[in-house]
Protein backbone atom coordinates (compact mmCIF):
# COMPACT_ATOMS: atom_id res chain seq x y z
CA UNK A 1 0.00 0.00 0.00
CA UNK A 2 1.20 3.53 -0.78
CA UNK A 3 0.76 5.65 2.35
CA UNK A 4 1.38 9.38 2.71
CA UNK A 5 2.09 10.69 6.21
CA UNK A 6 1.55 14.44 6.65
CA UNK A 7 3.58 15.92 9.49
CA UNK A 8 6.90 14.70 10.91
CA UNK A 9 6.48 15.34 14.59
CA UNK A 10 6.86 12.33 16.83
CA UNK A 11 3.51 10.78 15.81
CA UNK A 12 4.25 11.15 12.11
CA UNK A 13 7.83 9.91 12.34
CA UNK A 14 6.80 6.88 14.40
CA UNK A 15 3.85 6.11 12.12
CA UNK A 16 6.17 6.22 9.10
CA UNK A 17 8.67 3.97 10.91
CA UNK A 18 5.99 1.40 11.73
CA UNK A 19 4.45 1.53 8.24
CA UNK A 20 7.84 0.91 6.61
CA UNK A 21 8.43 -2.04 8.94
CA UNK A 22 5.02 -3.44 7.90
CA UNK A 23 6.09 -3.38 4.24
CA UNK A 24 4.19 -0.32 2.98
CA UNK A 25 5.56 2.29 0.58
CA UNK A 26 5.76 5.45 2.67
CA UNK A 27 6.02 9.12 1.79
CA UNK A 28 6.56 11.48 4.73
CA UNK A 29 5.91 15.19 4.17
CA UNK A 30 6.98 17.91 6.62
CA UNK A 31 6.49 21.68 6.28
CA UNK A 32 9.86 22.49 7.86
CA UNK A 33 13.13 20.69 8.62
CA UNK A 34 13.21 17.44 10.60
CA UNK A 35 13.23 17.94 13.51
CA UNK A 36 11.14 21.09 13.15
CA UNK A 37 11.88 23.48 16.04
CA UNK A 38 8.35 24.90 15.77
CA UNK A 39 6.73 21.50 16.31
CA UNK A 40 5.56 20.38 19.75
CA UNK A 41 8.08 17.54 19.54
CA UNK A 42 10.89 19.70 18.17
CA UNK A 43 12.30 20.66 21.57
CA UNK A 44 15.24 18.97 23.33
CA UNK A 45 13.31 16.64 25.63
CA UNK A 46 9.99 15.48 27.02
CA UNK A 47 8.96 13.54 30.14
CA UNK A 48 7.93 9.91 30.26
CA UNK A 49 6.29 8.77 33.51
CA UNK A 50 3.89 6.19 34.85
CA UNK A 51 1.75 8.53 37.00
CA UNK A 52 -1.45 9.80 35.38
CA UNK A 53 -3.80 10.99 38.09
CA UNK A 54 -7.42 10.63 36.99
CA UNK A 55 -6.44 9.39 33.50
CA UNK A 56 -5.38 5.99 34.84
CA UNK A 57 -5.79 4.33 31.45
CA UNK A 58 -2.77 6.22 30.12
CA UNK A 59 -0.79 5.08 33.15
CA UNK A 60 -1.46 1.48 32.13
CA UNK A 61 -0.46 2.25 28.53
CA UNK A 62 3.02 3.27 29.69
CA UNK A 63 3.97 -0.43 29.70
CA UNK A 64 3.26 -0.60 25.98
CA UNK A 65 5.00 2.75 25.45
CA UNK A 66 8.22 1.39 26.97
CA UNK A 67 8.00 -1.74 24.82
CA UNK A 68 7.60 0.36 21.68
CA UNK A 69 10.53 2.61 22.57
CA UNK A 70 12.69 -0.46 23.18
CA UNK A 71 11.79 -1.72 19.70
CA UNK A 72 12.83 1.63 18.27
CA UNK A 73 16.13 1.74 20.16
CA UNK A 74 16.97 -1.66 18.66
CA UNK A 75 16.28 -0.35 15.16
CA UNK A 76 18.16 2.92 15.65
CA UNK A 77 21.08 1.26 17.40
CA UNK A 78 20.97 3.93 20.11
CA UNK A 79 18.84 4.56 23.19
CA UNK A 80 17.58 8.14 23.59
CA UNK A 81 15.83 7.68 26.95
CA UNK A 82 17.52 8.93 30.11
CA UNK A 83 15.77 6.69 32.71
CA UNK A 84 16.42 8.86 35.77
CA UNK A 85 12.91 8.40 37.20
CA UNK A 86 10.46 11.11 38.19
CA UNK A 87 9.27 12.84 41.34
CA UNK A 88 6.29 14.93 42.46
CA UNK A 89 5.99 17.47 45.26
CA UNK A 90 2.63 17.95 46.99
CA UNK A 91 1.89 21.36 48.51
CA UNK A 92 -1.86 21.21 49.05
CA UNK A 93 -4.30 18.48 49.92
CA UNK A 94 -5.87 17.12 46.73
CA UNK A 95 -3.43 18.83 44.35
CA UNK A 96 -2.32 17.16 41.15
CA UNK A 97 0.81 15.71 42.75
CA UNK A 98 -1.38 13.96 45.31
CA UNK A 99 -3.64 12.67 42.54
CA UNK A 100 -0.60 11.17 40.83
CA UNK A 101 0.44 9.44 44.08
CA UNK A 102 -3.05 8.04 44.58
CA UNK A 103 -3.10 6.72 41.01
CA UNK A 104 0.20 4.93 41.56
CA UNK A 105 -1.15 3.40 44.74
CA UNK A 106 -4.36 2.29 43.02
CA UNK A 107 -2.41 0.69 40.18
CA UNK A 108 0.02 -1.05 42.52
CA UNK A 109 2.99 0.75 40.96
CA UNK A 110 6.08 1.24 43.15
CA UNK A 111 7.23 4.60 44.48
CA UNK A 112 9.12 5.96 47.50
CA UNK A 113 7.57 8.60 49.78
CA UNK A 114 9.73 11.31 51.39
CA UNK A 115 8.74 13.55 54.29
CA UNK A 116 9.78 17.21 53.85
CA UNK A 117 13.02 17.05 55.82
CA UNK A 118 14.07 13.86 53.99
CA UNK A 119 13.24 15.39 50.61
CA UNK A 120 15.22 18.58 51.27
CA UNK A 121 18.23 16.54 52.35
CA UNK A 122 18.04 14.43 49.19
CA UNK A 123 17.12 17.30 46.83
CA UNK A 124 18.62 20.51 48.27
CA UNK A 125 16.98 22.70 45.62
CA UNK A 126 13.65 22.30 47.48
CA UNK A 127 12.64 25.05 49.90
CA UNK A 128 11.97 23.84 53.47
CA UNK A 129 8.53 24.49 54.88
CA UNK A 130 6.78 24.91 51.51
CA UNK A 131 5.48 21.39 50.79
CA UNK A 132 3.76 18.43 52.48
CA UNK A 133 5.77 15.54 51.00
CA UNK A 134 7.56 14.36 47.86
CA UNK A 135 7.61 10.98 46.17
CA UNK A 136 9.90 9.30 43.65
CA UNK A 137 9.31 6.57 41.08
CA UNK A 138 11.88 4.83 38.90
CA UNK A 139 9.32 4.47 36.08
CA UNK A 140 10.10 7.66 34.23
CA UNK A 141 12.75 9.90 32.76
CA UNK A 142 13.56 12.18 29.83
CA UNK A 143 13.11 11.29 26.15
CA UNK A 144 15.53 13.27 23.97
CA UNK A 145 13.32 14.49 21.12
CA UNK A 146 15.81 15.94 18.67
CA UNK A 147 18.03 12.89 18.84
CA UNK A 148 15.01 10.63 18.31
CA UNK A 149 13.87 12.66 15.29
CA UNK A 150 17.35 12.68 13.80
CA UNK A 151 17.70 8.93 14.30
CA UNK A 152 14.31 8.19 12.76
CA UNK A 153 14.97 10.45 9.78
CA UNK A 154 18.20 8.57 9.05
CA UNK A 155 16.49 5.19 9.53
CA UNK A 156 13.57 6.07 7.25
CA UNK A 157 15.83 7.19 4.43
CA UNK A 158 18.02 4.11 4.78
CA UNK A 159 14.94 1.88 4.68
CA UNK A 160 13.32 3.25 1.54
CA UNK A 161 10.88 5.91 2.72
CA UNK A 162 10.43 9.05 0.61
CA UNK A 163 10.99 12.00 2.94
CA UNK A 164 10.13 15.55 1.91
CA UNK A 165 11.37 18.29 4.24
CA UNK A 166 10.42 21.97 3.85
CA UNK A 167 7.36 20.91 1.84
CA UNK A 168 4.25 22.60 3.17
CA UNK A 169 0.96 20.78 2.70
CA UNK A 170 -1.88 23.17 1.86
CA UNK A 171 -4.70 20.71 1.14
CA UNK A 172 -5.75 17.11 1.69
CA UNK A 173 -8.48 15.62 -0.50
CA UNK A 174 -10.02 12.70 1.34
CA UNK A 175 -11.89 10.93 -1.48
CA UNK A 176 -8.98 10.90 -3.91
CA UNK A 177 -6.28 10.46 -1.29
CA UNK A 178 -4.37 13.44 -2.63
CA UNK A 179 -2.07 15.86 -0.83
CA UNK A 180 -1.50 19.31 -2.33
CA UNK A 181 1.78 21.11 -1.69
CA UNK A 182 2.48 24.83 -1.55
CA UNK A 183 4.53 24.62 -4.75
CA UNK A 184 1.43 23.47 -6.66
CA UNK A 185 2.39 19.81 -6.93
CA UNK A 186 0.17 16.94 -5.80
CA UNK A 187 0.91 13.52 -4.28
CA UNK A 188 -1.48 10.57 -4.34
CA UNK A 189 -1.70 7.63 -1.96
CA UNK A 190 -3.90 4.67 -1.22
CA UNK A 191 -4.14 6.07 2.29
CA UNK A 192 -3.20 9.40 3.89
CA UNK A 193 -2.37 9.71 7.59
CA UNK A 194 -2.44 13.28 8.91
CA UNK A 195 -0.35 13.81 12.04
CA UNK A 196 0.00 17.57 11.71
CA UNK A 197 -0.20 18.45 15.40
CA UNK A 198 -1.31 22.02 16.04
CA UNK A 199 -1.49 22.67 12.28
CA UNK A 200 -4.23 20.09 11.69
CA UNK A 201 -6.94 22.77 11.95
CA UNK A 202 -5.44 24.61 8.98
CA UNK A 203 -6.11 21.52 6.89
CA UNK A 204 -9.37 20.50 8.56
CA UNK A 205 -10.97 23.61 10.13
CA UNK A 206 -14.18 21.65 10.69
CA UNK A 207 -12.44 19.91 13.61
CA UNK A 208 -12.29 23.17 15.59
CA UNK A 209 -15.21 22.01 17.71
CA UNK A 210 -13.18 19.02 18.89
CA UNK A 211 -9.61 20.32 18.91
CA UNK A 212 -8.33 23.58 20.38
CA UNK A 213 -4.93 25.11 19.73
CA UNK A 214 -2.85 26.78 22.44
CA UNK A 215 0.33 28.78 22.34
CA UNK A 216 2.62 28.08 25.27
CA UNK A 217 6.28 28.53 26.16
CA UNK A 218 9.08 26.82 28.06
CA UNK A 219 11.95 28.44 29.93
CA UNK A 220 15.47 27.01 29.91
CA UNK A 221 17.51 28.04 32.92
CA UNK A 222 20.98 27.76 34.40
CA UNK A 223 20.77 26.76 38.09
CA UNK A 224 22.94 28.27 40.84
CA UNK A 225 26.45 26.84 40.60
CA UNK A 226 26.33 25.20 44.03
CA UNK A 227 23.14 23.32 43.06
CA UNK A 228 24.29 22.17 39.64
CA UNK A 229 25.47 18.75 40.84
CA UNK A 230 22.15 18.16 42.62
CA UNK A 231 20.23 18.96 39.44
CA UNK A 232 22.49 16.75 37.33
CA UNK A 233 21.55 13.83 39.56
CA UNK A 234 17.88 14.75 40.03
CA UNK A 235 14.88 12.94 38.55
CA UNK A 236 12.51 14.79 36.26
CA UNK A 237 9.86 16.63 38.27
CA UNK A 238 6.40 15.85 36.98
CA UNK A 239 4.53 18.24 39.26
CA UNK A 240 5.57 20.86 41.83
CA UNK A 241 2.22 20.80 43.59
CA UNK A 242 -0.31 23.44 44.44
CA UNK A 243 -1.94 25.13 41.47
CA UNK A 244 1.25 25.69 39.45
CA UNK A 245 0.72 22.74 37.08
CA UNK A 246 4.47 22.89 36.65
CA UNK A 247 7.06 20.37 35.53
CA UNK A 248 10.85 20.49 35.33
CA UNK A 249 13.45 18.54 33.37
CA UNK A 250 16.90 18.74 34.97
CA UNK A 251 20.28 18.79 33.29
CA UNK A 252 20.35 15.60 31.23
CA UNK A 253 22.82 14.32 28.64
CA UNK A 254 24.24 17.73 27.83
CA UNK A 255 20.94 19.55 27.38
CA UNK A 256 19.67 22.51 29.36
CA UNK A 257 17.31 22.53 32.31
CA UNK A 258 13.69 23.30 31.50
CA UNK A 259 10.67 24.74 33.35
CA UNK A 260 7.14 24.47 31.93
CA UNK A 261 3.69 25.22 33.34
CA UNK A 262 0.16 24.50 32.19
CA UNK A 263 -0.78 27.94 33.51
CA UNK A 264 1.32 29.57 30.79
CA UNK A 265 -0.81 29.05 27.68
CA UNK A 266 -3.10 31.11 25.48
CA UNK A 267 -5.80 29.76 23.18
CA UNK A 268 -5.30 30.72 19.54
CA UNK A 269 -6.81 29.85 16.19
CA UNK A 270 -3.42 29.85 14.48
CA UNK A 271 -0.48 27.57 15.36
CA UNK A 272 1.93 30.12 13.87
CA UNK A 273 0.64 32.99 16.01
CA UNK A 274 3.09 34.89 18.24
CA UNK A 275 5.82 32.27 18.16
CA UNK A 276 8.56 34.72 19.16
CA UNK A 277 9.13 34.94 22.93
CA UNK A 278 8.18 38.25 24.54
CA UNK A 279 10.31 40.20 26.99
CA UNK A 280 10.22 38.79 30.50
CA UNK A 281 8.33 35.65 29.46
CA UNK A 282 11.04 33.28 30.67
CA UNK A 283 11.26 34.93 34.06
CA UNK A 284 7.47 34.83 34.42
CA UNK A 285 7.50 31.07 33.82
CA UNK A 286 10.45 30.54 36.16
CA UNK A 287 8.82 32.50 38.98
CA UNK A 288 5.79 30.19 38.98
CA UNK A 289 8.01 27.54 40.58
CA UNK A 290 8.62 29.34 43.87
CA UNK A 291 7.58 27.64 46.07
CA UNK A 292 8.68 24.83 46.27
CA UNK A 293 11.95 25.61 44.46
CA UNK A 294 14.28 27.66 46.65
CA UNK A 295 16.29 30.71 45.51
CA UNK A 296 14.28 30.97 42.30
CA UNK A 297 15.70 34.37 41.31
CA UNK A 298 19.16 32.79 41.06
CA UNK A 299 18.05 30.58 38.16
CA UNK A 300 19.18 32.50 35.09
CA UNK A 301 16.92 32.22 32.04
CA UNK A 302 19.03 31.22 29.04
CA UNK A 303 16.39 30.55 26.38
CA UNK A 304 12.63 30.64 25.87
CA UNK A 305 11.05 28.18 23.44
CA UNK A 306 7.47 28.59 22.26
CA UNK A 307 5.20 25.65 21.43
CA UNK A 308 1.80 25.11 19.83
CA UNK A 309 -0.38 22.24 21.03
CA UNK A 310 -3.78 20.84 20.15
CA UNK A 311 -6.00 19.80 23.04
CA UNK A 312 -9.28 17.96 23.30
CA UNK A 313 -11.56 19.00 26.17
CA UNK A 314 -10.74 15.84 28.12
CA UNK A 315 -7.06 15.85 27.02
CA UNK A 316 -7.41 12.41 25.46
CA UNK A 317 -5.93 11.51 22.09
CA UNK A 318 -8.15 11.69 19.04
CA UNK A 319 -8.60 10.09 15.62
CA UNK A 320 -11.16 10.40 12.87
CA UNK A 321 -11.49 8.96 9.38
CA UNK A 322 -12.55 10.84 6.25
CA UNK A 323 -12.53 8.75 3.08
CA UNK A 324 -8.95 7.66 2.47
CA UNK A 325 -7.66 9.99 5.18
CA UNK A 326 -6.98 9.10 8.81
CA UNK A 327 -6.43 12.12 11.07
CA UNK A 328 -4.60 11.45 14.34
CA UNK A 329 -4.02 13.96 17.12
CA UNK A 330 -1.91 12.43 19.87
CA UNK A 331 -0.95 15.68 21.51
CA UNK A 332 -2.93 17.31 24.35
CA UNK A 333 0.35 18.26 26.00
CA UNK A 334 1.25 14.74 27.06
CA UNK A 335 1.43 12.75 23.83
CA UNK A 336 5.17 12.55 23.22
CA UNK A 337 5.86 9.69 25.62
CA UNK A 338 3.46 7.49 23.63
CA UNK A 339 4.95 8.39 20.24
CA UNK A 340 6.45 5.01 19.38
CA UNK A 341 3.34 3.16 20.59
CA UNK A 342 1.03 5.54 18.70
CA UNK A 343 3.01 4.93 15.53
CA UNK A 344 2.70 1.16 15.88
CA UNK A 345 -1.05 1.36 16.60
CA UNK A 346 -1.76 3.74 13.70
CA UNK A 347 0.24 1.61 11.27
CA UNK A 348 -1.65 -1.50 12.39
CA UNK A 349 -5.00 0.27 11.88
CA UNK A 350 -3.98 1.40 8.40
CA UNK A 351 -3.08 -2.19 7.58
CA UNK A 352 -6.13 -3.99 8.97
CA UNK A 353 -8.72 -1.20 8.77
CA UNK A 354 -9.72 -1.50 12.43
CA UNK A 355 -10.04 2.20 13.14
CA UNK A 356 -12.54 1.59 15.95
CA UNK A 357 -9.93 -0.28 18.00
CA UNK A 358 -7.41 2.46 17.33
CA UNK A 359 -9.83 5.08 18.65
CA UNK A 360 -10.43 3.08 21.83
CA UNK A 361 -6.71 2.73 22.40
CA UNK A 362 -6.01 6.41 21.75
CA UNK A 363 -8.69 7.29 24.28
CA UNK A 364 -7.14 4.86 26.82
CA UNK A 365 -10.45 3.01 26.91
CA UNK A 366 -8.82 -0.25 27.89
Beta strands, then each sheet from edge to edge (+ up, - down):
strand 1: 2-6
strand 2: 25-29
strand 3: 45-49
strand 4: 81-82
strand 5: 86-90
strand 6: 112-115
strand 7: 133-137
strand 8: 140-144
strand 9: 162-164
strand 10: 169-173
strand 11: 178-181
strand 12: 186-188
strand 13: 191-194
strand 14: 212-222
strand 15: 236-239
strand 16: 246-249
strand 17: 257-268
strand 18: 300-311
strand 19: 318-322
strand 20: 325-329
sheet 1: 9+ 2+ 1+ 13+ 20+ 19-
sheet 2: 3+ 8- 4+
sheet 3: 6+ 7- 5+ 15+
sheet 4: 10+ 11- 12+
sheet 5: 16+ 17- 14+ 18-
end
